[in-house]
Amino acid sequence: MQGRQPTHTGQRVLNKPGLLLYNSLLTSAWPASPTHRFKMKFTEKLADAWSHANSMLVVGLDPDPTRFPAELKGQPDAIFLFCKGIVDATAGYACAVKPQIAYFAAQRAEDQLEALCTYLREQYPHLPIILDAKRGDIGSTAEQYAAEAFERYQADAVTVNPYMGFDSVKPYLEWEEKGVIVLCRTSNEGGSDLQFLDVGHGKPLYLHVAEQVANRWNTTGQCALVVGATFPNEIAKVRACVGDMPLLIPGIGAQGGDIAGTVAAGQDSQGLGMMINSSRAILYASSSDDWREAAALAAIETREAINAAKSAAKRS
C-alpha cells in the first residue's frame, strides 16, 4: 500500500475569495529545504514547518469509518485511503499531522497506520508526525512503547502521560532527536479533577508538571507540553512558566476553543511556539464526494484564522 506522489486533476476553485486553487496545494509549491536531506530533530523539523507553511495548524487524524464518504465504505484499506486523502488535501497548510493511535487500533488497522506513516515520510518528509498515544507506564514498559512510536511507526514525536513520574518518561528521552509531548493541562471537562489540585502555596498540579518538564525533564531539548485551547488563561500561565517550549494545543474546532484567545495566550517570543490541533472539523467537513476539497477549505480557513489572530496579537 505504498503511496505515490499525489496528483490533482481539474481546475476546481474553492468557493471563497482569495483562497488557493485546490490543485495548487502548498505541498507542490513548498521547495525542499537542504536540511531535509539530513536527520532533523523534532524541534528543528517543527520550526522548519512553521516557517515554510506559514502555519501553526496540526491536522489530527482520528479516522471513524462510520463517518467516511460513501466511496470508501466497505474497502479493506478505507482508513488508509481516507487519511491519505485528508493528508494530500491539507498537508500544504499544516505544520504537523497527528494520528491518534486508538482510532487505528480499535479497527485492527495498525498496519494501515504503518502504511500511512511510511507514506507521510516518503511524500511529505518536511511534515512532522506526532503519534498521539498518551502512553504512561513504568520504565521497562515505556521502553517498549517508545520503540513502538519511534521504530515501528517512526514518528517524530509522541504524547505521554506524566502521572507515573520521570522514570516513566525517561525511556522516550533516550531517543534524543525525537519529541516527547507531555500532558499538562488537557482540554477535557474532567481534566480539572486532578490537574487543578493544589500541590502547595496555591500552585495547581498542571503548573507543577510544566515546571518539572521545563526545568528537570527536558534533558534533550525536545520536550513539549499539551495545553488545551479551552483554557486560554491556563495556556498563558504555562507559557510564562516554560518560556519558548512548544505547546501542542487541542480543543479548537469541534471542541469550541477560541482561536484568538489561544494564540494571544500561547505564542512564544517569536510569535510562534504552538501546534494548534484541529481534527473532526477538518476530517468531516463533508461526507459527500467533495470531502477532500472540504477538508482543504477547512484547513485553509483555520490556518488563516490562526494567522489573523497572530497578527492581531502582534499589534496589541
Backbone torsions as a table, in degrees:
resi	resn	phi	psi	omega
1	MET	NA	39.7	-179.5
2	GLN	-73.9	138.4	-179.2
3	GLY	-85.1	161.6	173.3
4	ARG	-121.5	167.9	-178.7
5	GLN	-57.8	123.6	-175.9
6	PRO	-68.2	145.0	173.5
7	THR	-123.7	150.9	-179.1
8	HIS	-127.3	119.1	-179.7
9	THR	-100.5	162.3	-179.9
10	GLY	87.7	165.1	-177.1
11	GLN	-122.0	38.6	-179.6
12	ARG	-67.9	132.2	178.5
13	VAL	-104.7	132.1	176.4
14	LEU	-61.2	135.3	-169.9
15	ASN	-82.1	57.4	174.8
16	LYS	-143.5	133.9	-179.6
17	PRO	-62.7	137.6	174.2
18	GLY	82.2	-1.5	-178.9
19	LEU	-87.5	155.5	-177.5
20	LEU	-70.6	153.7	171.8
21	LEU	-62.1	141.9	179.3
22	TYR	-60.1	-35.7	-178.0
23	ASN	-88.3	17.3	175.7
24	SER	-125.4	44.2	-179.3
25	LEU	-56.9	147.2	-178.6
26	LEU	-60.4	-19.3	-179.8
27	THR	-60.4	-32.6	178.4
28	SER	-84.8	-22.8	-178.1
29	ALA	-92.5	-11.0	-176.3
30	TRP	-81.1	106.9	-179.4
31	PRO	-67.0	141.5	179.3
32	ALA	-67.6	126.3	177.3
33	SER	-79.2	141.6	177.6
34	PRO	-55.6	-28.8	-178.1
35	THR	-68.2	-17.8	-179.6
36	HIS	-70.0	-12.4	179.3
37	ARG	-76.0	-15.5	-175.6
38	PHE	-117.9	159.3	177.1
39	LYS	-66.4	127.3	-179.2
40	MET	-111.0	145.4	171.2
41	LYS	-68.2	157.1	-177.5
42	PHE	-55.3	-48.4	-176.9
43	THR	-65.9	-31.7	176.2
44	GLU	-68.2	-44.5	179.3
45	LYS	-63.8	-39.6	178.4
46	LEU	-65.0	-45.5	179.2
47	ALA	-62.0	-38.3	177.4
48	ASP	-62.7	-42.2	-179.8
49	ALA	-67.6	-42.5	176.1
50	TRP	-53.8	-44.8	-175.5
51	SER	-70.5	-51.8	-172.2
52	HIS	-72.0	-36.7	-179.0
53	ALA	-90.0	-8.0	-174.9
54	ASN	49.3	49.6	-171.7
55	SER	-150.2	144.0	169.3
56	MET	-116.9	17.8	-179.9
57	LEU	-83.5	131.6	169.7
58	VAL	-107.5	129.8	176.2
59	VAL	-92.8	112.9	178.8
60	GLY	-84.0	133.1	-178.0
61	LEU	-107.1	97.5	179.4
62	ASP	-118.6	74.2	-170.8
63	PRO	-72.4	121.0	178.2
64	ASP	-116.0	104.1	-175.5
65	PRO	-56.5	-24.9	179.5
66	THR	-68.8	-14.5	-178.5
67	ARG	-110.8	8.4	-178.4
68	PHE	-72.2	153.5	174.1
69	PRO	-64.9	157.8	-173.9
70	ALA	-57.8	-34.5	-175.9
71	GLU	-63.0	-20.0	-178.5
72	LEU	-100.4	-11.7	-175.6
73	LYS	-61.4	130.6	176.5
74	GLY	86.1	-6.4	179.2
75	GLN	-79.6	135.1	-175.3
76	PRO	-64.5	-27.3	178.5
77	ASP	-110.4	35.2	-175.8
78	ALA	-61.0	-37.0	-178.4
79	ILE	-64.3	-45.7	176.9
80	PHE	-60.8	-47.3	-177.1
81	LEU	-63.1	-39.7	178.6
82	PHE	-64.7	-49.9	-178.5
83	CYS	-64.2	-39.7	176.9
84	LYS	-60.0	-44.1	178.5
85	GLY	-62.4	-41.5	177.7
86	ILE	-64.6	-44.4	-179.8
87	VAL	-62.5	-46.2	-179.8
88	ASP	-60.0	-35.1	-177.8
89	ALA	-78.2	-27.1	-168.8
90	THR	-118.9	-10.4	-172.1
91	ALA	-57.5	-33.1	-178.7
92	GLY	-70.8	-10.1	-176.4
93	TYR	-114.5	10.4	-171.9
94	ALA	-124.1	157.1	174.3
95	CYS	-100.8	-8.3	179.2
96	ALA	-171.5	163.5	170.5
97	VAL	-122.4	149.5	-172.9
98	LYS	-134.6	87.1	173.3
99	PRO	-70.3	135.0	178.2
100	GLN	-95.3	113.9	-168.1
101	ILE	-62.5	-31.2	-176.9
102	ALA	-63.6	-34.1	-179.4
103	TYR	-67.3	-26.5	176.2
104	PHE	-84.7	-46.1	-176.2
105	ALA	-63.9	-37.5	-178.8
106	ALA	-63.9	-25.1	178.8
107	GLN	-99.8	11.3	-176.0
108	ARG	55.5	40.2	-173.4
109	ALA	-115.7	29.6	178.0
110	GLU	-60.9	-31.2	177.6
111	ASP	-65.9	-32.6	177.4
112	GLN	-72.8	-32.3	174.1
113	LEU	-66.2	-41.7	175.9
114	GLU	-59.2	-45.3	179.7
115	ALA	-62.9	-38.6	178.9
116	LEU	-64.8	-44.2	179.4
117	CYS	-63.6	-38.6	176.1
118	THR	-62.7	-44.7	178.5
119	TYR	-60.0	-44.2	179.2
120	LEU	-61.9	-45.3	-179.1
121	ARG	-63.6	-36.3	-176.2
122	GLU	-79.9	-40.9	-173.4
123	GLN	-98.0	-24.9	-178.8
124	TYR	-133.9	60.7	-174.2
125	PRO	-64.3	-18.5	179.4
126	HIS	-77.5	-12.7	-169.0
127	LEU	-98.1	114.2	178.8
128	PRO	-61.5	140.4	174.8
129	ILE	-102.9	118.1	176.7
130	ILE	-105.2	112.9	177.3
131	LEU	-84.2	113.1	-179.0
132	ASP	-87.0	96.3	-175.4
133	ALA	-120.1	-26.9	179.2
134	LYS	52.3	42.5	-179.0
135	ARG	-71.6	151.3	176.5
136	GLY	-166.0	101.9	-178.1
137	ASP	-155.8	174.3	-176.3
138	ILE	-63.2	164.5	-169.1
139	GLY	-51.5	-48.9	-176.2
140	SER	-65.5	-36.9	176.5
141	THR	-73.0	-38.2	177.8
142	ALA	-61.1	-34.1	176.0
143	GLU	-58.6	-39.0	179.6
144	GLN	-72.1	-39.5	176.4
145	TYR	-63.6	-38.1	178.0
146	ALA	-64.4	-41.8	177.6
147	ALA	-63.6	-38.4	176.8
148	GLU	-58.4	-48.9	-176.4
149	ALA	-68.5	-44.8	-167.5
150	PHE	-100.3	-18.8	175.0
151	GLU	-102.9	-54.9	-177.1
152	ARG	-64.9	-52.4	-176.7
153	TYR	-95.2	-14.7	-179.7
154	GLN	52.9	41.9	176.4
155	ALA	-69.5	157.3	176.6
156	ASP	-85.7	-21.9	-179.2
157	ALA	-157.0	160.7	178.5
158	VAL	-141.3	146.6	174.7
159	THR	-88.5	140.8	-178.1
160	VAL	-135.0	156.9	179.4
161	ASN	-102.5	126.3	-173.7
162	PRO	-88.7	6.0	-169.3
163	TYR	-59.2	-29.8	-178.7
164	MET	-91.9	5.7	172.8
165	GLY	90.0	-176.4	-169.7
166	PHE	-62.5	-37.7	-176.1
167	ASP	-66.3	-19.0	175.8
168	SER	-83.5	-14.9	179.5
169	VAL	-101.0	-27.8	-174.2
170	LYS	-54.2	-40.4	-179.3
171	PRO	-59.2	-31.1	177.5
172	TYR	-70.2	-33.6	-178.2
173	LEU	-72.2	-14.4	176.0
174	GLU	-68.7	-18.2	171.4
175	TRP	-89.2	86.9	-163.8
176	GLU	-66.5	-21.5	-178.9
177	GLU	-92.7	-5.6	-174.1
178	LYS	-95.9	150.7	178.9
179	GLY	-84.2	140.2	176.7
180	VAL	-123.0	109.5	-171.7
181	ILE	-106.7	110.8	-168.4
182	VAL	-96.7	131.1	174.8
183	LEU	-60.8	133.0	-178.0
184	CYS	-129.2	-71.3	178.9
185	ARG	-126.2	98.9	-170.5
186	THR	-84.4	162.0	-171.6
187	SER	-86.5	-7.9	-177.3
188	ASN	-76.5	155.7	-176.0
189	GLU	-60.3	-39.2	-175.9
190	GLY	-80.7	-1.3	-179.8
191	GLY	-57.1	-32.1	-178.0
192	SER	-69.1	-17.1	-178.8
193	ASP	-55.0	-39.2	178.8
194	LEU	-113.5	-39.6	-170.2
195	GLN	-67.8	-18.3	178.7
196	PHE	-98.7	3.7	178.9
197	LEU	-62.0	137.7	-179.9
198	ASP	-77.3	119.3	179.8
199	VAL	-97.9	6.3	178.6
200	GLY	130.9	135.5	178.0
201	HIS	59.0	31.5	176.4
202	GLY	77.9	8.5	-178.4
203	LYS	-87.7	124.0	177.5
204	PRO	-74.9	157.3	-176.8
205	LEU	-58.0	-38.2	-176.6
206	TYR	-63.4	-34.2	176.9
207	LEU	-72.9	-31.6	174.2
208	HIS	-63.8	-42.0	176.1
209	VAL	-60.3	-46.3	-180.0
210	ALA	-58.2	-44.2	179.4
211	GLU	-64.8	-42.4	180.0
212	GLN	-60.8	-46.4	-178.5
213	VAL	-65.5	-45.5	-176.4
214	ALA	-68.4	-38.9	-170.3
215	ASN	-101.3	-20.3	-175.2
216	ARG	-128.0	-40.2	-171.1
217	TRP	-86.6	-22.9	-171.5
218	ASN	-79.8	58.2	-173.8
219	THR	-70.6	-22.8	-178.8
220	THR	-101.8	-8.6	-174.5
221	GLY	74.6	13.6	-176.4
222	GLN	-113.2	14.9	179.8
223	CYS	-84.1	154.1	172.6
224	ALA	-144.5	172.8	-178.2
225	LEU	-128.1	148.2	171.7
226	VAL	-94.6	122.6	177.5
227	VAL	-137.3	124.6	-172.4
228	GLY	-74.6	142.6	179.6
229	ALA	-68.6	-16.0	-179.7
230	THR	-74.8	-4.7	-179.0
231	PHE	-131.8	70.7	-176.3
232	PRO	-60.6	-31.6	178.4
233	ASN	-63.9	-39.3	177.9
234	GLU	-70.2	-34.4	175.3
235	ILE	-57.7	-46.0	-178.9
236	ALA	-61.8	-39.8	179.3
237	LYS	-67.1	-39.6	177.7
238	VAL	-66.5	-43.8	179.1
239	ARG	-59.2	-43.0	179.1
240	ALA	-63.3	-28.9	-177.2
241	CYS	-80.1	-36.7	-168.1
242	VAL	-108.7	2.3	-179.7
243	GLY	66.9	-133.3	-173.7
244	ASP	-92.1	16.3	176.3
245	MET	-58.0	136.6	178.3
246	PRO	-62.7	146.7	176.9
247	LEU	-121.1	128.7	170.6
248	LEU	-91.9	120.6	-170.2
249	ILE	-121.7	99.0	171.2
250	PRO	-85.7	169.6	170.8
251	GLY	113.7	-6.7	172.9
252	ILE	-83.9	177.0	179.0
253	GLY	74.1	-122.5	-173.5
254	ALA	-62.5	-27.3	-178.8
255	GLN	-86.5	-7.1	169.5
256	GLY	85.6	12.1	178.0
257	GLY	-65.7	144.7	-176.7
258	ASP	-84.6	121.2	-176.4
259	ILE	-67.3	-46.0	-177.2
260	ALA	-61.8	-45.7	179.0
261	GLY	-65.0	-37.6	178.9
262	THR	-63.1	-48.7	-177.2
263	VAL	-65.7	-43.3	179.6
264	ALA	-60.7	-37.7	-176.5
265	ALA	-82.5	-31.1	-168.1
266	GLY	-103.3	-9.5	-176.1
267	GLN	-67.4	148.5	178.8
268	ASP	-89.4	-168.1	-175.8
269	SER	-67.0	-16.1	178.2
270	GLN	-100.5	5.6	-176.1
271	GLY	78.0	15.2	-178.9
272	LEU	-122.9	-136.2	171.5
273	GLY	86.5	3.2	-176.0
274	MET	-124.7	145.0	168.4
275	MET	-116.8	96.7	-171.3
276	ILE	-95.1	110.4	-170.5
277	ASN	-90.3	136.7	168.2
278	SER	-133.2	129.8	-177.6
279	SER	-115.5	-80.5	-171.2
280	ARG	-60.9	-36.6	-177.9
281	ALA	-63.4	-26.7	177.1
282	ILE	-91.8	-48.3	-175.1
283	LEU	-59.5	-40.5	-171.7
284	TYR	-116.7	35.2	176.3
285	ALA	-62.5	-26.2	173.9
286	SER	-153.6	146.9	173.9
287	SER	-111.2	11.4	-179.7
288	SER	-96.8	-169.0	-177.1
289	ASP	-63.5	-19.8	-178.4
290	ASP	-93.0	24.4	-173.2
291	TRP	-61.4	-35.0	179.3
292	ARG	-68.6	-46.8	179.4
293	GLU	-63.0	-39.5	179.8
294	ALA	-65.6	-38.9	177.2
295	ALA	-64.3	-42.5	178.2
296	ALA	-60.7	-45.0	179.2
297	LEU	-61.6	-43.2	179.1
298	ALA	-63.5	-39.4	178.6
299	ALA	-66.5	-42.9	178.1
300	ILE	-60.3	-48.3	-177.5
301	GLU	-63.6	-37.7	178.7
302	THR	-68.5	-44.1	177.7
303	ARG	-60.5	-43.0	-179.7
304	GLU	-64.5	-38.2	178.1
305	ALA	-65.4	-40.3	177.6
306	ILE	-63.8	-45.2	-178.7
307	ASN	-68.0	-35.2	175.9
308	ALA	-64.5	-40.8	177.6
309	ALA	-66.0	-37.2	176.6
310	LYS	-62.0	-43.8	178.6
311	SER	-65.0	-41.0	178.8
312	ALA	-64.8	-40.1	178.9
313	ALA	-65.8	-34.7	179.6
314	LYS	-67.0	-36.3	-179.3
315	ARG	-73.4	-28.9	-173.5
316	SER	-80.0	NA	NA
